[in-house]
């Protein structure tokens, strides 16, 4: 179990699932929380979860069983790892962590579990996105989020690496980039892409936490998306450039 402290109006976000939990109020020993989740995810109080009729997820029973087994194995690895850390056994904890990584790699290589849930009403997006973000955690999360939509995704840590990839022949439909990076950020990368590729340039979507930016900067790109990121808005904006996507 992950334990964390949150103050009023602070949130806990599950990017890959599209779920946001907000702490609304705390009074005595009772906390009121708000849960924002996709329509196909059922949210219930624990006391009624056992008796409620929960709609089945649109995926095969076999894949669901495999997924539960994989998640259970990951949970066990994390539990053992945490106990070893608490017992001040760093070498044992490191070994357990590496075993978990190897286990996940095997699942990926073997294709043992299909982590994508099929949705006939809203199919995955058939396209390619390049993510440019200097923060490795945010970059990995963005890549995972987009991959869950069916997109082919690759990530780069700065604009220079991204530009080299484009010059080498990589042709993404969208470049999703952080505007403010320590080196070779959006202000450097956007004009170079526009100048070098002209009408063949990919769509340029900017992520920015800056409160104030010039109008010229915003008009130089195809989409300007403010941080903190609204996942639904980002996915909707990406889907809008693919005619076949809902």
Secondary structure, 3 states (H helix, E strand, C coil): CCCCCCCCCCEEEECCCCEEEEEEEEECCEEEEEEECCCCCCCCCHHHHCCCCCCCCCCCHHHHHHHHHHHHHHHHHHHHHHHHHHCCCHHHHHHHHHHHHHHHHHHHHHCCCCCCCCCCCCCCCCCEEEEECCCHHHHHHHHHHHHCCCCEEEEECCHHHHHHHHHCCCCCCEEEEECCCCCCCHHHHHHHHHHHHHHHCCEEEEEECCCCCCHHHHHCCCEEEECCCCHHHHHHHHHCCCCCCC
